């Protein structure tokens, strides 16, 4: 039989050892925190309409911060990305975790279909509030005005160029524009123009009469203007500035009549299989680091605390053309149908 004094000694010894073990567990807590941060890993599928070089640089910046995430990208025009999503929905599974597309009406339509995840990002402090979706289903990532690119060898008086310039008889056959059946920016521009009294659907009829060329995307517009095949092109601003920086004989005009501005939103698919990585991707794009990367690529930042690209002061005086977003969503199918009838598929 163990004597009472020895029992007390044994209990004290057990208490001492338990204290040591608990202290040891406390010392391991930082390792648990590291393990938690390491949970952001695995595959992240991004569907986007961004140019290949831009999404590649963005993905590289993200994976540098989150090296355990493997970013896979499907890139095409916004309208073709949506077509792919619709096909995948019918098959019962959407392959994307993150959508990074041209314009807010596209995301509004996805929101109505209950396809987007509500996310309260912690990187919204510097983002212009008027650009935010109040339901936090998608987020603006940049400001991209749509205007006119001109060939500087063929057009000398830039200050006289406005939207009506493209429909004037002396410029017949000298304009190229992207198709709204492929380009989300072009589809947004069409919707905005139809809701402006100075432009309207009548403007597109004038372009048709003036033998405007319709190509697939914005990149093709730049190529045809830079080569001198066309004098004018309807295009997103950053492509024109980037082409000029690379030595092409082009310049960009913000029309005095005003410009539609797309915000290239990013959002998370509700059925994502990697919500942690998807949220981290959204945060990265909205962060000062992500916004600085956008500026380096020639975009106007959506974060008011980040400076615009050098030489883009003209954008500060930009007149922005707007229309109710719900109306843009409701009329988009009709816009495409009418465009197809007027210009052909």
Residue pairs with C-beta under 8 A, 6 or more apart in sequence:
2 10
38 68
39 276
40 66
40 68
40 69
40 276
40 277
40 280
41 66
41 68
41 69
41 277
42 68
42 69
42 70
42 274
42 277
43 69
43 70
43 72
43 274
44 69
44 70
44 71
44 72
44 97
44 98
44 274
44 277
44 278
44 281
45 72
45 73
45 74
45 95
45 96
45 97
45 98
46 55
46 59
46 71
46 72
46 73
46 74
46 96
46 97
46 98
46 99
46 100
46 281
47 73
47 74
47 75
47 81
47 84
47 85
47 95
47 96
47 98
47 99
47 100
47 101
48 55
48 73
48 74
48 75
48 81
48 99
48 100
48 101
49 75
49 76
49 77
49 78
49 81
49 100
49 101
49 102
49 183
49 184
49 264
50 58
50 75
50 100
50 264
51 219
51 239
52 75
53 297
54 297
55 73
55 75
55 100
56 73
57 293
57 296
57 297
58 285
58 290
58 293
59 71
59 73
61 284
61 289
61 290
61 293
62 69
62 71
62 280
62 281
62 284
63 69
63 70
63 71
65 284
65 289
66 277
66 280
66 284
69 277
69 280
71 281
74 81
74 84
74 95
74 96
76 84
77 182
77 183
77 184
77 216
77 217
78 101
78 102
78 103
78 106
78 183
78 184
78 185
78 187
79 180
79 181
79 182
79 183
79 184
79 187
80 182
81 99
81 101
82 101
82 106
85 94
85 96
85 99
85 110
85 115
88 94
88 95
89 115
93 271
94 115
94 269
94 271
96 269
96 272
97 268
97 269
97 272
97 273
97 274
97 277
97 278
98 266
98 267
98 268
98 269
98 272
98 278
98 281
98 282
99 107
99 110
99 116
99 138
99 266
99 267
99 268
99 269
100 141
100 264
100 265
100 266
100 285
101 107
101 184
101 264
101 265
102 183
102 184
102 185
102 187
102 188
102 262
102 264
103 184
103 185
103 187
103 188
103 262
103 263
103 264
103 265
104 133
104 138
104 140
104 262
104 263
104 265
104 325
105 187
105 188
105 191
105 325
105 328
105 329
105 332
106 184
106 265
107 116
107 133
107 137
107 138
107 265
107 267
108 325
108 326
108 328
108 329
109 329
109 332
110 116
110 137
110 138
110 267
111 133
111 135
111 137
111 138
112 329
114 270
115 269
115 270
115 271
116 137
116 138
116 267
116 268
116 269
116 270
117 137
117 267
117 268
117 269
117 270
117 272
117 275
117 278
118 135
118 136
118 137
119 136
119 137
119 268
119 279
119 282
120 136
121 136
121 139
121 279
121 282
121 283
121 286
122 283
123 282
123 283
123 286
123 287
124 132
124 139
124 286
126 288
126 291
126 303
126 304
126 305
126 306
127 139
127 140
127 286
127 302
127 303
127 304
128 140
128 302
128 304
131 140
131 143
131 263
131 302
132 139
132 140
133 139
133 265
137 267
138 265
138 266
138 267
139 265
139 266
139 267
139 282
139 285
139 286
140 263
140 264
140 265
140 302
141 263
141 264
141 265
141 266
141 285
141 286
141 290
141 294
141 302
142 263
142 264
142 291
142 294
142 299
142 300
142 301
142 302
143 261
143 263
143 299
143 300
143 301
143 302
143 315
144 185
144 236
144 237
144 238
144 261
144 262
144 263
144 264
144 299
144 300
145 236
145 237
145 254
145 259
145 260
145 261
145 300
145 315
145 318
145 320
146 185
146 188
146 189
146 234
146 235
146 236
146 237
146 259
146 260
146 261
146 262
147 234
147 235
147 237
147 240
147 252
147 253
147 254
147 255
147 259
148 161
148 163
148 165
148 166
148 232
148 233
148 234
148 235
148 252
148 253
148 255
149 221
149 222
149 225
149 232
149 233
149 234
149 235
149 239
149 240
149 243
149 250
149 251
149 252
149 253
150 158
150 161
150 225
150 231
150 232
150 233
150 250
150 251
150 252
150 253
151 225
151 226
151 228
151 230
151 231
151 232
151 249
151 250
152 249
152 250
152 251
153 228
153 249
154 174
154 228
154 231
155 161
155 231
155 232
158 251
158 253
161 232
161 253
161 255
162 253
162 255
162 256
162 257
163 199
163 203
163 255
163 257
164 257
165 171
165 232
166 175
166 207
166 210
166 212
166 232
166 234
167 203
167 206
167 207
167 209
167 210
168 210
169 210
171 210
171 231
171 232
172 210
172 211
173 210
173 211
173 213
174 230
174 231
174 232
175 207
175 210
175 212
175 213
175 230
175 231
175 232
175 233
175 234
176 212
176 213
176 214
176 215
176 220
176 221
176 224
176 225
176 229
176 230
176 232
176 233
176 234
177 186
177 207
177 212
177 213
177 214
177 215
177 221
177 233
177 234
177 235
178 185
178 186
178 214
178 215
178 216
178 217
178 218
178 220
178 221
178 234
178 235
179 186
179 214
179 215
179 216
179 217
179 339
179 343
180 186
180 187
180 189
180 190
180 335
180 336
180 339
181 187
181 336
181 339
181 340
181 345
182 216
182 217
183 216
183 217
183 218
184 262
185 218
185 236
185 262
186 218
186 234
187 332
187 335
187 336
188 260
188 262
188 328
189 234
189 260
190 204
190 335
190 339
191 323
191 328
191 331
191 332
191 335
192 260
192 321
192 322
192 323
192 328
193 199
193 200
193 201
193 203
193 204
193 260
193 321
194 200
194 201
194 323
194 331
194 335
195 323
195 324
195 327
195 328
196 258
196 321
196 323
198 257
199 257
201 338
204 339
204 342
205 342
208 342
208 343
213 224
213 230
214 343
215 221
215 224
218 235
218 236
218 239
219 239
221 233
221 234
221 235
221 239
222 233
222 235
222 239
222 240
222 243
222 248
222 250
224 230
224 233
225 231
225 232
225 233
225 235
225 250
226 243
226 248
226 249
226 250
228 249
235 252
236 262
237 252
237 254
237 300
237 315
238 297
238 298
238 299
238 300
239 298
240 250
240 251
240 252
241 252
241 298
241 309
241 311
241 312
242 297
242 298
243 250
244 250
244 251
244 252
245 298
254 314
254 315
254 317
254 318
254 319
256 319
257 319
257 321
258 318
258 319
258 320
258 321
259 318
259 319
259 320
259 321
260 320
260 321
261 318
261 320
261 321
263 302
266 281
266 282
266 285
266 286
267 282
268 275
268 278
268 279
268 282
269 278
272 278
284 290
285 294
286 302
286 303
288 303
288 305
288 306
291 301
291 302
291 303
291 306
292 301
292 306
294 301
295 301
295 306
295 307
295 308
295 309
296 309
298 309
299 309
300 308
300 309
300 312
300 315
301 307
301 308
308 315
308 316
